[in-house]
Each structure stands twice: as C-alpha cells, then as structure tokens.
Amino acid sequence: MGDTPSPTHRFYQLLVLVYLACLSWMLLAPDPWIVFGEAGERLAEQATRTLADYFQHAGAFLLLAILAHLALHLPYRVRFHLRASLLVIYALFTEIAQVWIPDRQFQWFDLLANLLGIITGLLLAHLLGSSPPGSRG
C-alpha cells in the first residue's frame, strides 16, 4: 500500500480536525459556554480558576495528544517529534491569543495544565503503541 493512509487513519484525521475545531472554540471564543445556556454559564462560573478548570485543560489536551497520535501517518520517531512540537505550539498559541480576546486572559496555570495534558497524552499514546488499531502502517 505504500504511503497511502489507511481508512482508519483517515477516520482519525477527520476526528482530530473536528475535535481541534471544537477545542479551538472553547479556548478562543469570548464566551464559549453560551451555547449551553444558563447551565453552561453556571458551570463556567463554578469551574473558573479551580482545580476542575485545570483538569478540563489537561484532559482536553490529553485527548488531543492521543487523537494526534492516531491521526498522523508518519514513521514513529518523526511522528512523535512533529506531534509534540505541534501540540506545544497550539497550546502556547491558544493561551497567548487570549490576551486579545474580550473576557479572556492569559494564565500560566492554564498553560501548565495544557502542557501536562500533552505530556500525559504523549506517554499514554506511546504505551498504546505506534499505530492505531486496524491500520497497516
């Protein structure tokens, strides 16, 4: 099959793009919880700057790291370095960009939680193996 990604890889590529779009909305919209109505506003108020907020950040980036692992169709060593670099750049970009977004602000602890999520996700992805299930490369 050569360098052609398997249907499984294609599925994970689509999934990571959809997840990335949703995560970008949550990280960059001035009021992302508005889509959940009053319940979302209450949840946002309760979770802001609490341990739950940092677990949300870490969990979101952990999932992104695992999905990126499953989506990239490259040799493992190249894939690891590329994935780690792209994830860290994305975490930095989304946190720094909040400086210019109304009602948002840069927070070191959010960035730290994002980076801890990336590290944990990369470690879990490594433990899962070098290819997604059902793929041939």
Residue pairs with C-beta under 8 A, 6 or more apart in sequence:
1 136
1 137
3 73
5 13
5 73
5 137
6 73
6 134
6 135
6 136
6 137
8 132
8 133
8 134
8 135
9 70
9 71
9 73
9 132
9 135
12 67
12 70
12 71
12 132
13 71
13 73
15 67
15 70
15 71
16 64
16 67
16 68
16 70
16 71
19 63
19 64
19 67
20 64
20 90
23 60
23 64
24 94
25 32
26 32
26 60
27 94
27 95
27 98
28 94
28 97
28 98
28 101
28 104
29 101
30 101
30 102
30 103
30 104
31 103
33 40
33 41
33 43
33 44
34 40
34 41
36 43
46 52
47 53
47 56
49 107
49 109
53 110
53 113
54 109
54 110
54 112
54 113
55 113
57 110
57 113
57 114
57 117
58 113
58 114
58 116
58 117
58 120
59 117
60 114
60 117
61 87
61 91
61 113
61 114
61 115
61 116
61 117
61 118
61 121
62 117
62 118
62 120
62 121
62 124
63 121
64 87
64 90
64 117
64 118
64 121
65 83
65 87
65 117
65 118
65 120
65 121
65 122
65 124
65 125
66 121
66 124
66 125
66 128
68 83
68 86
68 87
68 125
69 79
69 83
69 121
69 122
69 125
69 128
69 132
70 125
70 132
72 79
72 82
72 83
73 137
74 82
76 130
80 122
80 126
83 122
84 118
84 122
87 118
87 121
87 122
88 115
88 118
91 111
91 114
91 115
91 118
92 111
94 114
95 106
95 107
95 110
95 111
95 114
96 106
98 104
98 105
98 106
98 107
99 105
99 106
131 137
